[in-house]
Amino acid sequence: MSLELLTRLSTTAIVLSGLSLLIGWYFIKRRHDIDRHRWSMLAATGFAGAFLVLYVTRWALYGSKAFEGEGLWRLVYFTTLIPHVLLAMAVGPLAAYLIYLALGRKDYRKHRRWARVTLPIWLFVAASGWAIYWMLYKMTF
């Protein structure tokens, strides 16, 4: 699989994860769409998992791409990248815990409380992932 294809697929997967999160959030706000909420959130988790597999595959085959921008763009890139990486490391365990609370323990009160923390983090990771892709592969310097 080519570098370009792996990069596009991994970026698409993380963006679809973010969109699935927003759809799931919409469904739970309607209160009576709990099944659709559950499936949307599980889809978000699946897309995030697909992203991770594709990203690691791309990294193992092709390595990392250095950012080519300078000056202000370099600052923007790293101030996006650093929180993206740190928060992305937290999303996996948080998502697993939310799934456990909802499907395993059926502790919806605790699930709701942790989801209020996890959702904005996960959405930031998805959006900043797309921004990093754009800065690395689409911007010309």
N, C-alpha and C positions, 0 to 999 in steps of 0.2 A: 504494500500500500504506500502511496506517495506521501511525502511530507505535507503537501498542500491538501490532499484529501483528509489525512488524519487531523490536520489543524482545523479544517472546516467542520468535520464531523464532531470533534471534541467541543468546539465553540458552539455549534448548533445544539449539542446535548445539554450544555450548561444553560443556554438561553431557554431551551424548552423546559428545563427544570424550574427556572424562575417563573416562566409563564404558568406552569402547572401549579406552582405555589400560589400565584395570584388567583387562579381559578378556584383552587381549593379554599382559599380564604374567603372568596366571594360566596361559595356554597355554604360554608359554615356560618357566615353572617346571616344567611337566610334561615338558619336553625333547622329547617325541616329537610335539608338536603345533606344529611350526614353521610349517606352512602356515597354520594358524588364527591363530597369532601374527602372521604377516606380514599377513594380511588384516585382522585387528583393528587393527593399527597403521596400516595404510593407511587404514582407515575413520576412525580418530582424526584422521589428517592431513586427510582430506577434510572431516570435520565442523569442524575448526579453520579450514580454508579457507573453508567456508560461513559460519562465524561472522564471519570478517573481512570478507567481501563484504557480509553483512547489516548488520554494525556500521557500516561505512563508508557504506553506502547510507542508513542511518538518520541518521547524523551529517550527511551532506550534505543530506538533505531537511529535517531537523528541528533540527539543532544538538544541543548538550549539555544535559543536565538538571542543574540545580544541586541539591546536597544540601540538604535542608530541616532536618535535625536540628541540635541545638545541644549544647553541653557535652560530656559523655562520649561520646555517640553520634557527634559530629563527629570527635572524636579516633579512635574506632574506625574510622569510615569512611575517614579519610585514612591511617591506619596500615595499612589493608587495600588501599586504592586505589594508593598509591605503589609498594609492592613488586609489586603486580599488574601495573601498567603497565610497570615496568622489566623484570620477568621475562618478560612477554608479548612484549616486543621481542626477547628472546633465544631464545624457543621456536622461532620460524620457522627461523632459521639452524641451530639445533641439530637440529631434526627433519630438515631437508634433509640435513645432514651424516650423520645416522644412516641415512637412506634410501640415501644414496650409499655409505656403508661396507658396508651389508648387500647391497644389490641391485647396485651398480656394481662395487665392489672385492671384494666377498665377504670382507671382512676382519672376521670375526665377533668376534675377540678385541677389536679396537679398538671395534667397534660395541657390544659388551657393556660395555666400560669407560665409554664416553660415555653409554650408556643409563642407567647407574646414577646419573649426574648429571642427565640430562635428565628422566627420569621424575618425580622428586619436584617439579622445577620446573614441569613441564607440569601435573601434578595440582594443585599450588597455584594455578596460573593458572586452571584450570577451576573449582576450588572457590571461589576468591575472586571469580571472575567472577559466579558464582551469588549469592554473598553481597552483592556490590555491587548487582546487580539487585534483590535483596530490600530492601536498605537504601534504594535510590532510588525504587522503585516500589511496594513493599508495606507498608513501615513508615509509620505515621501519627504525626505529631508535633503 
